[in-house]
Amino acid sequence: MYIKCWGSRGSIPVSGPGYLTYGGDTTCLEVRSDTNDLVILDAGTGIRNLGSLMTREGCSACHLLFTHVHWDHVMGLTAFTPLFNSACNITIPRLPFGGNYIEEALDTLFSPPTFPVPYRDIKKHITFAEFPMDHFTIGNLSFDTIPMSHPNGGLGYRIREGNRQFVFLTDNELGMQHEGGASFEEYVDFVRGSDLLLHDAEYTPEEYAVRTGWGHSAWPDTLRLALTADVKRLGLIHHNAEHTDDAIDNIVNACRDDILKSGSSLDCFAVGTDTVMAI
C-alpha cells in the first residue's frame, strides 16, 4: 500500500519561510493499492497538486472519500483539475455527515456567489455511489469506519490490504467525547496493531487547555493512543496553522522522549506535504 500526503495542515492553508519542511496545504492523502486502485482521502488545498499529477498520468478513475466536510477538508476541490473534465471518472461514496449527504455539501460549495462555475457543470463528472457505512471495499482495499469525536461528526478510516493496516483519524478529539463520537477505548480497539496510524495532534497541552471542545487532540493524548494500541508507526497530522517547522519539530522531539522513557519501539514522525509512507 502506497500512501502519500499532499497536505497536512489544519484549519487554513499557510505559507512563508517558517513552513518549508511540513508545508502549508490543508489535508489531502493519496492511497494506492498494490493493484493501483486510487483512493483520495479529503480534498483540502493539497488536492490541487495531486490533481495535476493525475492529469499528467492520464488517470481514468479514482474514489474520493471525506472524513467530514468542514471547509479546510473540501476547499481544494475548487482547483482539482480532474473535476472539470470527463477524462477521469470520480466516484464519491454518498456517506452522511452532520445530517447532510456529501452531495448536498458539495452543492453548497459550488454555489454562487462564492464560485463561478455552476454545480450542474461539475457534477456530471462525478458518480455518487451508495456505500455501506461500516465496511466496504474499493478494488484491493478493504475499509472500516469509526465515528470521529468532532463537532458535526465525521468518519475515521481503517484501510487493509493483505496483512497490512493503515488508520487515518484526523480532526479527532481524544480529550473529550463529542456527540456521536467513540470513546478512547473504542479508538484503541480500532487502531490496535496498525502498521501506520495518522492522527490529529494539533495542540500542545497548553493550547488544548484553552481549546477543549474544538474537536482536535493534544499530542500527549495522540501518543497515548498509539502506545496503548501498540501501533508500529505514528504520523502526527493536522498541524496547527500557527505551528512553524520548528514548533512541529519540538512536538516530535517531545513525543520521542516520552517513547524512549516508555521503552516502546514506536516510530513517531510529523507528516508533511510530500511525505511518502509505504506499508
C-alpha positions, 0 to 999 in steps of 0.5 A, a space after each residue: 500500500 502506497 500512501 502519500 500526503 499532499 497536505 497536512 495542515 489544519 484549519 487554513 492553508 499557510 505559507 512563508 519561510 517558517 513552513 518549508 519542511 511540513 508545508 502549508 496545504 490543508 489535508 489531502 492523502 493519496 492511497 494506492 493499492 498494490 493493484 493501483 486502485 486510487 483512493 483520495 482521502 479529503 480534498 483540502 488545498 493539497 488536492 490541487 497538486 495531486 490533481 495535476 499529477 493525475 492529469 499528467 498520468 492520464 488517470 481514468 478513475 479514482 474514489 474520493 472519500 471525506 472524513 467530514 466536510 468542514 471547509 479546510 477538508 473540501 476547499 481544494 476541490 475548487 482547483 482539482 483539475 480532474 473535476 472539470 473534465 470527463 477524462 477521469 471518472 470520480 466516484 464519491 461514496 454518498 456517506 452522511 455527515 452532520 445530517 447532510 449527504 456529501 452531495 448536498 455539501 458539495 452543492 453548497 460549495 459550488 454555489 454562487 456567489 462564492 464560485 463561478 462555475 455552476 454545480 450542474 457543470 461539475 457534477 456530471 463528472 462525478 458518480 455518487 455511489 451508495 456505500 455501506 457505512 461500516 465496511 466496504 471495499 474499493 478494488 484491493 482495499 478493504 475499509 472500516 469506519 469509526 465515528 470521529 469525536 468532532 463537532 458535526 461528526 465525521 468518519 475515521 478510516 481503517 484501510 487493509 490490504 493483505 496483512 497490512 493496516 493503515 488508520 487515518 483519524 484526523 480532526 479527532 478529539 481524544 480529550 473529550 467525547 463529542 456527540 456521536 463520537 467513540 470513546 478512547 477505548 473504542 479508538 484503541 480497539 480500532 487502531 490496535 496493531 496498525 502498521 501506520 496510524 495518522 492522527 490529529 495532534 494539533 495542540 500542545 497541552 497548553 493550547 488544548 487547555 484553552 481549546 477543549 471542545 474544538 474537536 482536535 487532540 493534544 499530542 500527549 493524548 495522540 501518543 497515548 493512543 498509539 502506545 496503548 494500541 501498540 501501533 508500529 508507526 505514528 504520523 502526527 497530522 493536522 498541524 496547527 496553522 500557527 505551528 512553524 517547522 520548528 514548533 512541529 519539530 519540538 512536538 516530535 522531539 517531545 513525543 520521542 522522549 516520552 517513547 524512549 522513557 516508555 521503552 516502546 519501539 514506536 516510530 513517531 514522525 510529523 507528516 508533511 506535504 510530500 511525505 511518502 509512507 509505504 506499508 
